[in-house]
Amino acid sequence: MLKRRRSYETGHRPKFLAVVDDSAECAKAVRFAARRCARVGAAIVLLGVATPPEHETWLGVGEVMRAEAEAEAEKLLDEAAAAVRELAGMEPERIVRTGVRGEEVVKLIEADEDISLLVLAAGSGRDGPGPLVSALAGKSAATFPIPVAIVPGHLEDEEIDALA
């Protein structure tokens, strides 16, 4: 059962969630979320998800692979956090989780009753909008627990700033 959103109640503050990965469009989602948070007084949460190794055998190789994936997620979060500081003058909340990206997004939203908006950017290449955008625009869109803002991947920074 999803917790009721408390973003705008006394003692709470709305949070916008941006998922950080190595995709080209990720910076667009972070930019929109940071600019929008600054405009409306919301906080920003950056989520990096490390994908666990499929096979955790061979004397700790799985642990090494998991540590490397988490370190890569931290590195991407460092870059995104620097962008948020520059764009919005605020310190983002940073979270690293290990698992399947879509599942970890939902788990985080369920755990934090102040997250009120998920910000994603759609890829503009031949591979389509990206797996998270595709999943949310499909069957799960009607039952997703919070609104989702999808930033078109073709927008330039100035266009994103004007919209945010």
C-alpha positions as CSV (number, residue, x, y, z in Angstrom):
1,M,0.0,0.0,0.0
2,L,1.4,3.4,-1.0
3,K,1.9,6.0,1.7
4,R,-0.2,9.1,1.2
5,R,1.8,11.9,-0.2
6,R,2.6,14.6,2.5
7,S,4.7,16.9,0.4
8,Y,2.7,20.1,1.1
9,E,1.7,19.4,4.7
10,T,3.2,21.3,7.6
11,G,6.7,20.0,8.4
12,H,7.1,18.5,4.9
13,R,8.6,19.8,1.7
14,P,7.9,18.5,-1.8
15,K,10.7,16.6,-3.5
16,F,11.3,16.0,-7.2
17,L,13.0,12.8,-8.0
18,A,15.5,12.5,-11.0
19,V,17.0,9.2,-11.9
20,V,20.7,9.5,-12.7
21,D,22.4,7.2,-15.2
22,D,24.9,7.4,-18.0
23,S,22.3,8.1,-20.8
24,A,22.7,11.3,-22.9
25,E,19.3,12.5,-21.8
26,C,19.9,12.3,-18.1
27,A,21.4,15.8,-17.9
28,K,18.2,17.2,-19.4
29,A,16.1,15.6,-16.6
30,V,18.5,16.8,-14.0
31,R,18.5,20.3,-15.4
32,F,14.7,20.5,-15.6
33,A,14.3,19.1,-12.0
34,A,16.9,21.5,-10.6
35,R,15.5,24.6,-12.3
36,R,11.9,23.6,-11.4
37,C,12.9,22.9,-7.7
38,A,14.5,26.3,-7.5
39,R,11.4,28.0,-9.0
40,V,8.9,26.3,-6.7
41,G,10.9,25.8,-3.5
42,A,11.0,22.0,-3.7
43,A,14.0,19.8,-2.8
44,I,15.6,17.5,-5.4
45,V,16.5,13.8,-4.9
46,L,19.0,12.2,-7.2
47,L,18.7,8.4,-7.5
48,G,21.5,6.3,-8.9
49,V,20.8,2.6,-9.3
50,A,23.6,0.1,-9.5
51,T,22.7,-3.0,-11.4
52,P,23.8,-6.1,-9.5
53,P,25.8,-8.8,-11.3
54,E,23.7,-11.6,-12.7
55,H,25.9,-14.3,-11.3
56,E,27.6,-13.9,-8.0
57,T,30.0,-16.8,-8.0
58,W,33.7,-17.3,-8.1
59,L,35.1,-16.3,-4.8
60,G,33.9,-12.8,-4.3
61,V,33.8,-11.7,-8.0
62,G,30.2,-10.8,-7.5
63,E,31.1,-8.5,-4.6
64,V,33.8,-6.8,-6.6
65,M,31.3,-6.3,-9.5
66,R,28.7,-4.9,-7.1
67,A,31.2,-2.5,-5.6
68,E,32.3,-1.3,-9.0
69,A,28.6,-0.7,-10.1
70,E,28.0,1.3,-6.9
71,A,31.1,3.3,-7.4
72,E,30.0,4.1,-10.9
73,A,26.6,5.2,-9.6
74,E,28.3,7.4,-7.0
75,K,30.5,9.0,-9.7
76,L,27.4,9.8,-11.9
77,L,25.7,11.2,-8.8
78,D,28.7,13.4,-8.1
79,E,28.4,14.9,-11.6
80,A,24.6,15.4,-11.3
81,A,25.0,17.0,-7.8
82,A,27.5,19.4,-9.2
83,A,25.1,20.4,-11.9
84,V,22.3,20.9,-9.4
85,R,24.5,23.1,-7.3
86,E,25.4,25.2,-10.3
87,L,21.9,25.4,-11.8
88,A,19.8,25.8,-8.7
89,G,22.2,26.7,-5.8
90,M,21.0,23.8,-3.7
91,E,22.4,20.6,-2.3
92,P,20.5,17.6,-3.6
93,E,19.7,14.5,-1.6
94,R,21.7,11.7,-3.1
95,I,20.6,8.0,-2.9
96,V,22.4,4.9,-4.3
97,R,20.4,1.7,-4.5
98,T,21.3,-1.7,-6.0
99,G,18.7,-3.5,-8.0
100,V,16.5,-3.2,-11.0
101,R,16.1,0.5,-11.9
102,G,12.3,0.6,-12.2
103,E,11.7,-1.4,-9.1
104,E,14.1,0.8,-7.1
105,V,12.4,3.9,-8.3
106,V,9.0,2.6,-7.1
107,K,10.5,1.4,-3.8
108,L,12.0,4.9,-3.1
109,I,8.7,6.7,-3.9
110,E,6.9,4.3,-1.6
111,A,9.4,4.9,1.2
112,D,9.5,8.7,0.9
113,E,6.1,10.4,1.3
114,D,7.5,13.8,0.3
115,I,8.4,12.7,-3.3
116,S,5.7,14.3,-5.4
117,L,7.1,14.3,-8.9
118,L,9.3,11.9,-11.0
119,V,11.3,13.7,-13.7
120,L,12.6,11.7,-16.6
121,A,14.0,12.6,-20.0
122,A,13.0,10.8,-23.2
123,G,15.8,9.8,-25.5
124,S,15.5,11.2,-29.0
125,G,17.5,8.5,-30.8
126,R,16.4,5.4,-32.7
127,D,16.3,3.3,-29.6
128,G,13.2,5.1,-28.4
129,P,12.5,7.1,-25.3
130,G,14.4,4.8,-22.9
131,P,13.3,1.9,-20.8
132,L,11.9,3.8,-17.8
133,V,9.9,6.2,-20.0
134,S,8.6,3.3,-22.1
135,A,7.5,1.4,-19.0
136,L,5.8,4.4,-17.4
137,A,4.1,5.5,-20.7
138,G,2.7,1.9,-21.1
139,K,0.7,-0.3,-18.8
140,S,1.9,1.2,-15.5
141,A,1.1,4.8,-16.3
142,A,-2.5,4.5,-15.0
143,T,-1.3,3.1,-11.7
144,F,1.9,4.9,-11.1
145,P,1.9,6.5,-7.6
146,I,2.9,10.1,-8.5
147,P,2.9,12.3,-11.6
148,V,5.8,11.9,-14.1
149,A,7.3,14.8,-16.0
150,I,9.0,13.6,-19.2
151,V,11.4,16.1,-20.7
152,P,11.8,15.7,-24.5
153,G,15.4,14.7,-25.3
154,H,15.7,17.1,-28.2
155,L,15.2,20.3,-26.1
156,E,18.1,22.7,-25.8
157,D,19.2,24.0,-22.3
158,E,17.6,27.4,-23.0
159,E,14.3,25.7,-23.9
160,I,14.4,23.6,-20.7
161,D,15.1,26.7,-18.6
162,A,12.2,28.5,-20.2
163,L,9.8,25.6,-19.3
164,A,11.1,25.0,-15.8
